[in-house]
């Protein structure tokens, strides 16, 4: 998916109907801050939190949208799937998604992370290469509950 960050309006415009991967959106924002001098003067958009519960279990990550930034879906009829836990923090007074002035119906489905179990490498009997591939895997399928909004 591609995104347009508009500092003047604090709108992140989604440019396709693809699944919104919050980790990818956060990474693209970091790339923009590093590469674009104009965007570095904008107020912070995200804060990411991943907290340990006990042992090797973590909650998160949670992507906090800050400073009244909003995400505007692509304006065509579709179901926008948000992969990742997105919430507004205390610096924001607006909803996460800017839906006013859309000419199409967009339904938003959120997939919420509940907890993450960390698997230590070297204990499972995997080779070093298999362990590294497992460690680099970003998405596990069919384990996240979905909430329709």
DARA-V72944 format. One record per backbone hydrogen bond with DSSP energy under -0.5 kcal/mol. CO is the residue of the C=O (numbers start at 1). NH is the residue of the N-H. E is the energy in kcal/mol with one decimal. If there is no record, write none. Layout:
CO:NH:E, CO:NH:E
//
This chain:
2:15:-2.4, 4:6:-0.6, 4:13:-2.9, 5:7:-0.7, 6:10:-1.6, 6:11:-1.3, 10:70:-2.3, 11:6:-2.6, 11:13:-0.7, 12:14:-0.5, 12:72:-2.7, 13:4:-1.9, 16:74:-0.6, 19:21:-0.9, 20:22:-0.8, 20:83:-3.0, 21:25:-2.4, 22:26:-2.6, 23:27:-1.9, 24:28:-2.6, 25:29:-2.1, 26:30:-2.1, 27:31:-2.3, 28:32:-2.4, 29:33:-2.4, 30:34:-2.1, 31:35:-2.4, 32:36:-2.6, 35:37:-0.6, 36:40:-1.0, 38:41:-1.0, 39:42:-1.7, 45:66:-3.2, 47:64:-3.3, 49:61:-0.6, 49:62:-2.8, 51:59:-3.0, 54:57:-2.1, 56:118:-3.0, 57:53:-3.1, 57:54:-0.7, 58:116:-4.1, 59:51:-1.6, 61:85:-0.8, 62:49:-2.2, 62:64:-0.7, 63:65:-0.6, 63:87:-2.3, 64:47:-1.4, 65:89:-2.0, 66:69:-1.9, 70:12:-2.9, 70:72:-0.5, 71:73:-0.6, 71:98:-2.4, 72:14:-2.7, 74:76:-1.9, 78:80:-0.6, 78:107:-1.8, 79:81:-0.7, 80:82:-0.6, 80:109:-3.1, 81:20:-3.0, 81:83:-0.7, 82:84:-0.9, 82:111:-3.0, 83:22:-2.1, 84:86:-0.8, 85:63:-3.4, 87:65:-3.0, 89:92:-1.9, 96:71:-3.1, 97:99:-0.9, 99:102:-1.3, 104:106:-0.6, 105:78:-1.3, 107:80:-3.1, 107:109:-0.5, 108:149:-1.9, 109:82:-3.3, 110:112:-0.6, 110:147:-3.0, 111:84:-1.7, 116:58:-3.3, 116:118:-0.6, 118:120:-0.6, 120:123:-0.9, 127:131:-2.7, 128:132:-2.3, 129:133:-2.2, 130:134:-2.4, 131:135:-2.6, 132:136:-1.8, 134:137:-1.1, 145:112:-1.5, 147:110:-2.5
//
